[in-house]
Amino acid sequence: MRSIVTYETQHGSAKRLAQIIANKLDCLCINVDTPFQAEDESVYDNLILVFGFRGPYTAQLTKLFMNKMKGKLNYKNLIVVGEGLFSEKEFPSVAKGIQDMASPYTFHSYFMKGQLRVDTLTPEEQALLGKFSELTGMKITDMGEFKEEDAEEIASQIEELLTGLSVPEDPNANQVKWICTVCGYVHTGEEPPEKCPLCGQPKEVFKKME
Ligand SMILES: Cc1cc2nc3c(=O)[nH]c(=O)nc-3n(C[C@H](O)[C@H](O)[C@H](O)COP(=O)(O)O)c2cc1C
């Protein structure tokens, strides 16, 4: 089986986590903004998404990711790795959102406690983080250096997981699929849905997938 690791990063720690995972799996590691060829994607069985939690942007970020992968996630095991300071509790619901979008692929998720170098943040980021601190009641302090051993541990768990996995059969292989041309949501059925459950656009924006 072939794997690919994609990541998004602002301050570099999600990138380091992604690289440690990719090194362990001996596979390609790319920024989610890097365009890649459809032919390339179709040969990857395992897709590993690594991202840092960034408050309200996290939902946008994962949606952006799904848009880029429009209808191309077929026949893949999807693994989501989140990195954050205080969102461990919210992570399962974010992960579930991604799983629902990518359904019916084999899905696994991991969370790593992130780092934060307060002195590297822009004033806008500090303000945003301040708002989250208020909401969560958590004090935001400098969290110190990237925890290499935590990243290694997650990489080992993923490696172990993948040795036990095979390429899943697609139970909907012979069914008609419709893709929302606005957000990339894929619907299975004879007709497209009345409106997109993800972005709310009407039936008309759906295109039949070949
Ligand atoms: C503006 C901003 C907002 C953040 N919001 C969250 C958040 O909502 N939940 C969380 O767990 N971590 C949050 N973090 C912490 C980051 O997820 C964490 O520092 C992560 O390591 C950043 O990854 P990066 O170094 O690859 O950019 C935030 C960080 C910044 C700078």
The ligand as a MOL file (V3000), in Angstrom:
LIG
                    3D

  0  0  0     0  0            999 V3000
M  V30 BEGIN CTAB
M  V30 COUNTS 31 33 0 0 0
M  V30 BEGIN ATOM
M  V30 1 C -4.2160 32.1160 16.0530 0
M  V30 2 C -4.1250 30.7780 16.6660 0
M  V30 3 C -5.2920 30.0910 17.0090 0
M  V30 4 C -5.2330 28.8240 17.5950 0
M  V30 5 N -6.3850 28.2100 17.9310 0
M  V30 6 C -6.3330 26.9880 18.5140 0
M  V30 7 C -7.5290 26.2930 18.8800 0
M  V30 8 O -8.6490 26.7790 18.6740 0
M  V30 9 N -7.4010 25.0960 19.4880 0
M  V30 10 C -6.1790 24.5300 19.7530 0
M  V30 11 O -6.1480 23.4420 20.3110 0
M  V30 12 N -5.0380 25.1350 19.3890 0
M  V30 13 C -5.0840 26.3550 18.8010 0
M  V30 14 N -3.9170 26.9810 18.4420 0
M  V30 15 C -2.6360 26.3400 18.7110 0
M  V30 16 C -2.0780 25.6400 17.4840 0
M  V30 17 O -2.9400 24.6670 16.9780 0
M  V30 18 C -0.7600 24.9680 17.8240 0
M  V30 19 O 0.1010 25.9360 18.2970 0
M  V30 20 C -0.1350 24.2190 16.6510 0
M  V30 21 O 1.0510 23.6280 17.1070 0
M  V30 22 C 0.1650 25.1430 15.4740 0
M  V30 23 O 0.6920 24.4030 14.3750 0
M  V30 24 P 1.7710 25.0570 13.3890 0
M  V30 25 O 3.0150 25.3330 14.2040 0
M  V30 26 O 2.0070 24.0290 12.3460 0
M  V30 27 O 1.1900 26.3110 12.8030 0
M  V30 28 C -3.9630 28.2380 17.8440 0
M  V30 29 C -2.7870 28.9150 17.4600 0
M  V30 30 C -2.8570 30.1430 16.8850 0
M  V30 31 C -1.5920 30.8390 16.5040 0
M  V30 END ATOM
M  V30 BEGIN BOND
M  V30 1 1 1 2
M  V30 2 1 2 3
M  V30 3 2 2 30
M  V30 4 2 3 4
M  V30 5 1 4 5
M  V30 6 1 4 28
M  V30 7 2 5 6
M  V30 8 1 6 7
M  V30 9 1 6 13
M  V30 10 2 7 8
M  V30 11 1 7 9
M  V30 12 1 9 10
M  V30 13 2 10 11
M  V30 14 1 10 12
M  V30 15 2 12 13
M  V30 16 1 13 14
M  V30 17 1 14 15
M  V30 18 1 14 28
M  V30 19 1 15 16
M  V30 20 1 16 17
M  V30 21 1 16 18
M  V30 22 1 18 19
M  V30 23 1 18 20
M  V30 24 1 20 21
M  V30 25 1 20 22
M  V30 26 1 22 23
M  V30 27 1 23 24
M  V30 28 2 24 25
M  V30 29 1 24 26
M  V30 30 1 24 27
M  V30 31 2 28 29
M  V30 32 1 29 30
M  V30 33 1 30 31
M  V30 END BOND
M  V30 END CTAB
M  END
